Amino acid sequence: MLKAVFGSKAKTFRPKKNFAKGTKLYQLHKYAKATIKATLGAGNLHEAVLLPDGVDRNEWLAVNTVDFFNQINLLYGSITEFCTPETCPLMCAGPQYEYHWADGVNIKKPIQCSAPEYVDYLMTWVQVQLDDEAMFPSELGVPFPKDFEGKVKNIFKRLFRVYGHMYHSHVEKVIALGAEPHLNTCFKHFMYFVLEFGLVERKELEPLAEICTGLSLSLPK
């Protein structure tokens, strides 16, 4: 779909994360994609995020974390020529919200950086976690870590900031590319999942509260 929207400029910002064929997460990934396609046609995207009967909550969180990472990766990749250290010297979502980067390992003290630098740090940080079999086990029966959902929440909180930056700093370019409907659909899907599983605190959603209202998304009070 993105290739149809962005043409030859469609590219991922970071390498796409794939599931190994034959694993349960791969099967869940295929199921999720089929459900999204069906619900888009029916106009009810919320149904696509609901936990399927008989599926482990952590497995559903895992497969969707990967899918949303890939989706945001591709969306941001489409506007990297407009998002540079010169045009976006700060990682922000409007004038009131600025984000500094720290991962607690390589960068322990939050640093101010440009938007593309922040997103690069972020996508690398997420990729490392997705590739860690101890955190995101791909094989059936391998237990998830006890703090898995907390780590997923931290990933979604930071992925949300990429949407915040795109809407506040690059939406005019997105509109010029004819891609605003697709961006809105991707964001709405992302937010349905966030709200269904309570993955991001309300205060973190404030930068896009008006966008959510415009997309008929009901945020918690």
PERAVEN-V944084 format. One record per residue. N is the residue number from 0. RES is the residue in one small letter. SS is DSSP state (h for helix, s for strand, l for the rest). Layout:
N_RES_SS, N_RES_SS
This chain:
0_m_l, 1_l_h, 2_k_h, 3_a_h, 4_v_h, 5_f_h, 6_g_h, 7_s_h, 8_k_h, 9_a_l, 10_k_l, 11_t_l, 12_f_l, 13_r_l, 14_p_l, 15_k_l, 16_k_l, 17_n_l, 18_f_l, 19_a_l, 20_k_l, 21_g_l, 22_t_l, 23_k_h, 24_l_h, 25_y_h, 26_q_h, 27_l_h, 28_h_h, 29_k_h, 30_y_h, 31_a_h, 32_k_h, 33_a_h, 34_t_h, 35_i_h, 36_k_h, 37_a_h, 38_t_h, 39_l_h, 40_g_h, 41_a_h, 42_g_l, 43_n_l, 44_l_h, 45_h_h, 46_e_h, 47_a_h, 48_v_h, 49_l_l, 50_l_l, 51_p_l, 52_d_l, 53_g_l, 54_v_l, 55_d_l, 56_r_h, 57_n_h, 58_e_h, 59_w_h, 60_l_h, 61_a_h, 62_v_h, 63_n_h, 64_t_h, 65_v_h, 66_d_h, 67_f_h, 68_f_h, 69_n_h, 70_q_h, 71_i_h, 72_n_h, 73_l_h, 74_l_h, 75_y_h, 76_g_h, 77_s_l, 78_i_l, 79_t_l, 80_e_l, 81_f_l, 82_c_l, 83_t_l, 84_p_l, 85_e_l, 86_t_l, 87_c_l, 88_p_l, 89_l_l, 90_m_l, 91_c_s, 92_a_l, 93_g_l, 94_p_l, 95_q_l, 96_y_l, 97_e_s, 98_y_l, 99_h_l, 100_w_s, 101_a_l, 102_d_l, 103_g_l, 104_v_l, 105_n_l, 106_i_l, 107_k_l, 108_k_l, 109_p_l, 110_i_s, 111_q_l, 112_c_l, 113_s_l, 114_a_h, 115_p_h, 116_e_h, 117_y_h, 118_v_h, 119_d_h, 120_y_h, 121_l_h, 122_m_h, 123_t_h, 124_w_h, 125_v_h, 126_q_h, 127_v_h, 128_q_h, 129_l_h, 130_d_l, 131_d_l, 132_e_l, 133_a_l, 134_m_l, 135_f_l, 136_p_l, 137_s_l, 138_e_l, 139_l_l, 140_g_l, 141_v_l, 142_p_l, 143_f_l, 144_p_l, 145_k_l, 146_d_l, 147_f_h, 148_e_h, 149_g_h, 150_k_h, 151_v_h, 152_k_h, 153_n_h, 154_i_h, 155_f_h, 156_k_h, 157_r_h, 158_l_h, 159_f_h, 160_r_h, 161_v_h, 162_y_h, 163_g_h, 164_h_h, 165_m_h, 166_y_h, 167_h_h, 168_s_h, 169_h_h, 170_v_h, 171_e_h, 172_k_h, 173_v_h, 174_i_h, 175_a_h, 176_l_l, 177_g_l, 178_a_l, 179_e_h, 180_p_h, 181_h_h, 182_l_h, 183_n_h, 184_t_h, 185_c_h, 186_f_h, 187_k_h, 188_h_h, 189_f_h, 190_m_h, 191_y_h, 192_f_h, 193_v_h, 194_l_h, 195_e_h, 196_f_h, 197_g_l, 198_l_l, 199_v_l, 200_e_l, 201_r_h, 202_k_h, 203_e_h, 204_l_h, 205_e_h, 206_p_h, 207_l_h, 208_a_h, 209_e_h, 210_i_h, 211_c_h, 212_t_h, 213_g_h, 214_l_l, 215_s_l, 216_l_l, 217_s_l, 218_l_l, 219_p_l, 220_k_l
